[in-house]
Amino acid sequence: MTARHPRKVETQKKKARRAIPRDKVTRIQGNTAAARKRLKKQSGKLRAAKAKASA
């Protein structure tokens, strides 16, 4: 069970309020060899498409 003490809840709320708002992750990332390879391939494709669009 998670700790649900009033002090703990208060701390969590303060931390949530201080957190920097960031965009949700749109693609699954990881640090395994396969995941890194997939990301590298995907970023390459995106870069190529971007270059083609601007040219």
C-alpha positions in Angstrom: 0.0 0.0 0.0 1.2 3.5 -0.7 1.6 6.0 2.1 -1.5 8.2 2.4 -0.6 10.2 5.5 -1.7 13.8 5.4 1.9 15.0 5.5 2.9 12.8 2.6 -0.1 14.1 0.6 0.8 17.6 1.3 4.4 17.0 0.2 3.2 15.4 -3.1 0.9 18.3 -3.8 3.8 20.8 -3.3 6.0 18.8 -5.6 3.3 18.6 -8.2 2.9 22.4 -8.0 6.6 23.0 -8.4 7.0 20.6 -11.3 7.9 22.2 -14.7 5.0 21.7 -17.1 6.3 19.5 -20.0 4.7 18.0 -23.1 3.7 14.4 -22.8 6.0 12.0 -24.5 4.6 11.3 -28.0 6.8 8.4 -28.9 8.1 5.6 -26.7 11.7 6.0 -25.8 14.1 3.7 -24.2 17.8 2.9 -23.6 18.0 -0.6 -25.0 19.9 -1.3 -28.1 16.8 -2.1 -30.1 14.9 0.9 -28.9 17.9 3.3 -29.6 18.2 1.8 -33.1 14.5 2.3 -33.7 14.6 5.9 -32.5 17.7 6.6 -34.6 15.9 5.3 -37.7 12.8 7.2 -36.9 14.7 10.5 -36.3 16.5 10.0 -39.6 13.3 9.5 -41.5 11.8 12.6 -39.9 14.9 14.7 -40.7 14.8 13.6 -44.3 11.1 14.4 -44.6 11.7 17.8 -43.1 14.6 18.5 -45.5 12.5 17.4 -48.4 9.6 19.7 -47.3 11.9 22.7 -46.9 13.6 22.2 -50.3 
